[in-house]
Amino acid sequence: MDLPFAQHRWRTEAGVTHRLVSAHKNEAFAKEYGLLVQEHRLLRRAVFVIGPDDRVAYVEYVKEQLDEPDYARPLEVVKAVLR
């Protein structure tokens, strides 16, 4: 739910080059995917892998907001769906 300027700052600091999107104007995505932390108006941490067929191939909802997701498993799924 970060504003675009905050995303840009993070993107620059992290050296991220892929395109980002923000849900700050509309909560629909957050609600539809079970990500909205209503009391703080934040998105719950999650990882989605979408296959080339536009189907969700992997989902991980991180239990604690400050925890990192499992990065290895979604990368395995990405490799599998691209084969």
Secondary structure as UniProt FT lines:
FT   HELIX           4..14
FT   TURN            24..25
FT   HELIX           28..32
FT   TURN            33..34
FT   STRAND          36..37
FT   HELIX           38..40
FT   STRAND          42..43
FT   STRAND          46..50
FT   TURN            52..53
FT   STRAND          56..61
FT   TURN            65..66
FT   HELIX           72..81
//
